[in-house]
Amino acid sequence: MTLGLVVVEVCDRNSLASLSLEDLEADDPEVAVLRTNCLLTCNLCRAVPYAMVNGKNVYAKTKLQCLDLVKKAVTEEIKAFWDD
């Protein structure tokens, strides 16, 4: 794993962590997935599937909805980097 333009962080205790997030790295070399044991957002983490994309909260009601939003956020972050 290398640190890319976009860092996706997920807490091991969050339900989103059960998905294969490393596929994001395989799909785009600009993405790095970091799994941690805590992101210090316990109330949000316990309530919904959740991740941080370049430090921004991304969450949804279901794991698959959240994964879709994470993918969109990754795309937006990469686009913003190259457009600047």
Solvent accessible surface area in square Angstrom, and as a share of the most:
residue,aa,sasa,rsa
1,M,149,0.67
2,T,103,0.60
3,L,125,0.62
4,G,23,0.23
5,L,54,0.27
6,V,1,0.00
7,V,31,0.18
8,V,0,0.00
9,E,42,0.19
10,V,0,0.00
11,C,5,0.03
12,D,76,0.39
13,R,186,0.68
14,N,5,0.02
15,S,57,0.37
16,L,0,0.00
17,A,15,0.12
18,S,83,0.54
19,L,38,0.19
20,S,73,0.47
21,L,1,0.00
22,E,73,0.33
23,D,80,0.41
24,L,11,0.05
25,E,42,0.19
26,A,88,0.68
27,D,111,0.57
28,D,39,0.20
29,P,112,0.70
30,E,55,0.25
31,V,6,0.03
32,A,0,0.00
33,V,7,0.04
34,L,52,0.26
35,R,89,0.32
36,T,43,0.25
37,N,103,0.53
38,C,48,0.29
39,L,25,0.12
40,L,154,0.77
41,T,42,0.25
42,C,65,0.39
43,N,126,0.65
44,L,41,0.21
45,C,18,0.11
46,R,185,0.68
47,A,76,0.59
48,V,36,0.21
49,P,10,0.06
50,Y,0,0.00
51,A,0,0.00
52,M,37,0.16
53,V,2,0.01
54,N,56,0.29
55,G,47,0.45
56,K,121,0.51
57,N,83,0.43
58,V,17,0.10
59,Y,115,0.44
60,A,14,0.11
61,K,176,0.74
62,T,66,0.38
63,K,75,0.32
64,L,122,0.61
65,Q,94,0.42
66,C,0,0.00
67,L,29,0.14
68,D,76,0.39
69,L,73,0.37
70,V,0,0.00
71,K,87,0.37
72,K,122,0.52
73,A,18,0.14
74,V,11,0.06
75,T,88,0.51
76,E,113,0.50
77,E,34,0.15
78,I,29,0.14
79,K,126,0.53
80,A,52,0.40
81,F,103,0.43
82,W,166,0.58
83,D,96,0.50
84,D,158,0.82
